[in-house]
């Protein structure tokens, strides 16, 4: 099943499977979200919950009991329920169940709230702790922006001039090795060599927005003020770029496995809720 919301400028379509955005078109039918060709990557914009990235040995512990979670968690592979719909807004819900409790022993509700405001799509993640104990979690976005022209025609423009230190992955875990992403006037010209070692992972950034330029002209802006971390990723020869606002990231090799002690983890008190928003603006 799918749901579509629209206004006079944009139309967004969301799959109930994973509450995943799979299309964002303007009124000229220009498509801004990657089509999901599995020859490159078969997804469009999955939600990452209750972890972001990879756990050491895909394993974590709660009160010394072991649990297992795949990379980026399970929410992206589960069916959400549409609980609210207007012309320009849709709210999807995923509730904890016997199936999720086997992998993640917490009672929760995860809502994905899509809202169109003029030429921007806002996506809010709302996490509700329905249990009686503190709930550790991470949450992140993974939207793939379609790049219809040559990849090298595009550049990333960061909001602020800063030292762009990113962490290298080793065996899907964050290593202690870092590099600086070189910029000129806050610009990073895109080329596939940047991603030869997988994603660029920024634990912290001063910039809270990033603009994709197409032949020096603004194309898409991603605002992520609620998210301290960011991943940027593509695959060799793929016509898309993923701009990924994160609250959390992969384990390091030194990680103990205790989810409450995981670097970058959030904790939510019993019967409380948490929300974070980001937006994609067409330019």
N, C-alpha and C positions, 0 to 999 in steps of 0.2 A: 504494500500500500504506500501511497505517497500523498502529500499535502502540499498545496501551492498557496502562497500569499503574494499580494501584489499591491502596488500603488501606481501613480501616474508615470513613474520613472523606472522602477525595477520590478522584477518578478523572481521570487525564490521558491525552489521546489525541494522538499525534504522527504527522504525515505523514513517510514516508521521503523524499519530495521536500522538500529543504531541511532535513530533520530538524526540521520546524516544528511547534511546539505549536499545536493548533487548538481544543482543548477542555480546560477544567478545571472539573469539576463537583463539588459536594459531594453528600452522601448524600440531600439533599432535591432533587437535580436542578437546583439553581441553577447557571447557567453564568456563569463569570467571564472568559472570553476572547471577544473580538469575533468575530462570526460570519463576517466576511470578505465582506460584501455589496460587490460591485465598484462599485456606485453611489457609494459613499464611498471605500472602500479594500479591495482584493481580497486582502489578506494578514491574518495573525493575529499572528504573533510570529516574524518572520524573524531569522536570524543574519546579522550584518554582518561580512564577512571577505573578503579581507585588508585592506580599508579600511573606514572609517566615514565616511559623508558623501560629498562630491563632490570630485574632483580638479580642479584648474584645467585647463580644456580636456579633461577626462577623460583626462589624459595624465600619465605620470611617467617618470622615467629611472632606469636602473641601469647604471652604467659607461658613461654617455653614450648608451646605446641607449634608444629610446622604446618605451613600452608603453602600452596603453590599458585602462582599467577603467571600467565603469559605476558610477553612484552605489551605494554600499554594497557593492561587490564582486560576486563571482559565487557564493559558497557557497549563498546562499539559493535559487538557481535550479538547483542540482545535486542528483542523487539520492545519498543517503547509504545506507550498508550498516548494518543492525542487527547488531552484533557481540556483544552480551550482553543477556540479558533475564531478570529475575526478576519476582515479582509486583509489587514496588513500585519497580523500577529498570529503565531501558533505556539502552543505550549505542549511539550511532550514530557512524559513521566516514566521513570523506571523505578520499580519498588524492589527492595530486597525480597528474596524467596528462598526456599529450601536449596535451590540450585546455587544461588550466590553465597549463601551462608556456609556452604562447604568450602568455598574458595576464600571467603572474606567474612569473618564471623561478626558482622555488625548489621544492625537493622537501619536501613537508610531509605531515602527517596532522592533520586537525582532528577532534576527538571532541566530541560533545555528550552529556552525561551527565545524564539526568533521574532524580531520586530523590524519592519522596514520604516525608515524615517528619511523621506526624500531620496537622495542618492546613496544612502548608507543602509547596510544590513547590520543590525546589532544582535549579537548572540550572548545571552546571559546563561551562566551555569549556576544553578541553585542546588546546594547539597543540604539535606535535612537529616540530622541524626535522630532517629526514632528509638534509639536504644537507651540504656541506663548507664552507659560508661562512655568515656572519651573515645572518639573515633578518629583514628589516623587515616589520612587520605592525601592523595595528590590529584590534580585535575589539569587537563591541558587540551589545547586545540591543535588541529593538524590540517588546516585548509590548504588545498593545492590550487594555486592560482594558474589558470591557463595562460600560456604565452604563445599566441598564434604566429608571431614572427620568429626570426632566428634568435636563438637563445642569447647570443652575444649582442643583440640589439638592446638588451635590457640592462638596467642598473638598479641597485638598491641605494636609496637616499635615507640615511638615518636622521632622526629629528635633531640630534645634538652632535657636536664635534667631541669625540671621546676616543679613548683607547679601547678598541674592540677586541678584548681578550676572549678567546674561545678555547674550550677544552676538547681534547682529542679522545675518541672512543677506541678502546681495545677490547675485543671480544664482547662488544655491545655494552661494556661498562665504561664509566668515565674514568679516564686515567689522570695522573697528575701532570701530564704533558699539556702545555698550552702553546698557542700561537696568537699573534696579533694580526687581525684582518686589516690589511692596508687600505686606507681611504684617501681620497683627494676631494676636498670640499664636501666632506661627509658622504661621498659617493663610492660605491663598490661596483665596478663593472662586472657583469655576470660572465662566467665561463665554467665549463664542466670540471676543470681541474680543481676548482675550489672545493669540490665535493669528492675528491678522490679517496678520502678517508672517511666517507659517510657524512653525517650531518655536522654542521657547525653549531656548537652548544655554548650559549652564553648564560652563565649562572646569574649574572647581574648586568643590567644596562641602565645608563642614565636616560637614554632615548626611550620614550614611551610610545613612539609611533615610527613607522617605516613606510616609505613611499617607493613603489616600483615605477621606474621610468621606462618608457618605450621610445627609443631614439631621442632621449633627453626630454620627452614630454611626459607629464604625470599620467599614470595609467590606473593604478590602484593604491589606496592607502590603507594600512592596517594599524589601528589604534589599540594599545594593550596596556593601559595605565594600571590595571589591577593585577598584572602579571609581571613578577620580577625577572623571570627567566624567558629565554627565547631559543627555539631551534630553527635552523634554516636548512632545507634539504631538497635535493632532487636526485634523479638517477641519470646515468650516462645517456645522452641523446634524448632525454625525455622533454617534452614541450610544456613543462610546468615548473613552478617553484613553490615549495611549502614554506609558509611563514607561520611559525608555531608558538603562540603564547603559552607559557607553562607556569604552573605552580607545582614545582617538583621536577625531578630528573632521575636518570638511571643511578643505580648503585655505583659505588667505587669498589675496587677489589678488597679494600680494608673493611667493608661494611660488616657489622656483626650479625645482621639478619633481623634484629629486633625492629619491627616496623615503627614503633614509637620513637626510636633513636635514629631513624634514617635521615640522612642529610636532605634538607629541603621539604620534609614532610609537614603537613598541617595537622592540627588536632582540633576537633570540634566537640564541645561539651554536650552532654546528654540534653535532648529536646531543644537544641539550638539549630540555627541554620546559617549557611554561609553562601555568599554570592559573589561572582566576579563576571565582568563583562569585557568583551572586545568587539570591535566593529571592522567591517570591510566597506570602504567607500570607493565608488567608481568615480573617476576623474575625467 
